[in-house]
Every structure is written in structure tokens, then in C-alpha cells.
Amino acid sequence: MNLNDPATPPPSSSSDRTALGIEVRHLRYFLAVFEELHFGRAAEALHMAQPPLSQAIRKLEDNLGVQLLERTSRVVSPTEAGRAFAEQARRVLASLDLAVVEARRAGALETDLRIGWLHDLPLERLLRLLAMLKEHDRAVLPRVTHLSAVEQVRRLRRGELDLGVFHHAQEHADIEMEPLFAGAPMVALLPSGHHLAAKQVLGHRELQDEVLVSLSRADNPPLHDRILESIESAGYRFRGVHEVGGADARDLLPAVAQNMGVAFAPSSLIDGGEGIGVVRPLDPAPSMPAAVVAWQANPRRWPQTVLDTVRAVARKLAENDGIDQATIDIGRSGRASR
């Protein structure tokens, strides 16, 4: 071999050979374990079996020539090399994701943005959100699925949804969120022929001898408690509370129709509805919790530029809806919700 001959390629170093053995999937595998610090949970998040994941991490360490993770029978923890590698791996994947989005945008290809939405949230708010997202980025093609809040969080964690929109009720360490708009005022739903149907507005005294129909607390304890707290804070008391199954506010309607009691529901649920019994405004009117838009922390599918767009749109909508600055700041510093 003539090292002075430009036609002769230089000998490959061990670092060159190592880099060629690393694939993008290895970076994603490692970051999943790095974030979970548990091979079983990481494998579940990646939708794969644990043995192949462990083998892939071993192969990655062999290629690098360093140990990335300390393993015992009970604990997985990153080494200094592992922490350094994780930081750079995130940058590599973020750059790759950005390259994909920019290439699709340059090629005028639309990219699906999978959005979860609650049935009881106003349709006009959904249309406004979609219009603003499209205005900011023409390459984004929103795909909306109506799902309960609990199911939205599950799908966000599994990477099956890009955005979720639901009522704020609790925090999740692995979900980020932004306030979107204020909660809708509640109205009273009465069975047809109810003795209070003659009243045009209902208040504390009229309802104190009634049974309140609510969704089962077991389906979503934080939201259930937040709604009852809002009702009680407005001064309402009832003879009893009757829980019914279901995770959707629409599940209250059959129970009311069967004379099980009266229900408090967001006004947006029944706007324009027919055949749902008697609807009466409340004075004072308690409100549903504010709605938020949420996404998986450190999502692998979308680059930071897309998340910046979502944040900008959410903050504009929240500002237009009159959500006060303190509420917005609390939402931005916390992590998500119902």
C-alpha cells in the first residue's frame, strides 16, 4: 500500500469501523433505556421483547468500546459515558427528524399530525386550532380522533398520538402541556317532565334535594374530583351522588333520561343537541377545568420546530380566550393532565 498515492484509501481506524456499526435504531433503543432506567419498561415502550433490546444495547457498547449502562439485578443506571452519549444521541435524532420534516416540506408532502380530542369540547375550538396549525405550517395534515382523556394519555405515551386535547386534572412526568382555552360553564340536565323543568334558571336551593348523576370516579379520579370540587365551590349540595359507567360526558345522558337524577355537564356538550331531556342554565355556573394541549416529553417523531409551532398556537388561543397570565405560567411550568 502506497500511503502517498491519492488513489489509495487510508487505512480505516477502529473509530471508523465502530461508527459504521451503529444504526439509528440503536440510538432510539439506548435512549429508551436511558430514560426509563428499566429494560422491561423500555422494551414495552418500543413495542419489542426485552431480550433483543438487551442484545442491541450490548452490541452498541461493544461497537463503542465503552460501557453505557451499569446493570444489577435490581437497578439500571447510566455511566458517565452513557450520559455523554445520550446527550449527543438526542441531537443526532433531532437533526434527523428535522431533516425528514424539512425534506417533506420542500417536496410539498403533507405530514400527518395525529390529534386526540374530547367529545365534550366545543367543535368551533377544534376548527380554530386546526386552522391556526395549518396557517403556521402548510405541510402539517391534522388527523383527529375523538378519545377519552385517559386513552389519549395512553396513546401519547405509546407514540400513537402526536397531540392530545383534554381537561387539565393532574400532572404526568412524561407528558408536557400548554393551556389552550378556558373550561366551559356547566348547565343542568333534567329528565323530561322533571318538576324543576318549569324553572328557567336553577340555583342552590332548587337542587339541594336532588341526586347528582356523575361519571364513575374509577375511570378518571383526578378529573372526577376536580369537577365535583368546582361544583361544590360554587355552593351546590345534593341529597346524594349516583355514579354511572363511562368515560365520556355523553354517558350521563341515558342516566338522566332514566330518571336516575340530574347531571351537571359542559354547555358545549349539549349545544344544538336534541332529545336529551331538559337543559337549564345554572346561577352561579361552575366551570369545567381548562383545556390543554399535550404531547409526549422528548417526542421522537417530531422535531423541536413543530413543537414550537404547537406552543405558539396554544398560547395565542389561550390569550384570545382570556386565560390569565398566572394560569398560563402554571401550565407551562407543569406537565400534563387529564
Secondary structure, DSSP 8 states (H G I E B T S, - for coil): --TT-TTS-----HHHHHHHT--HHHHHHHHHHHHHS-HHHHHHHHTS-HHHHHHHHHHHHHHHTS--EEE-SS-EEE-HHHHHHHHHHHHHHHHHHHHHHHHHHHTT--EEEEEEE-TTS-HHHHHHHHHHHHHH-TTEEEEEEE--HHHHHHHHHHTS-SEEEEE-----TTEEEEEEE---BEEEEE-TT-TTTT-SSB-HHHHTTSEEEEE-GGG-HHHHHHHHHHHHHTT---SEEEEES-SSGGGHHHHHHTTS-EEEEEHHHHTT--SS-EEEEBSS--B---EEEEEESS-SSS-HHHHHHHHHHHHHHHHHTT--HHHHHHHHHSB---
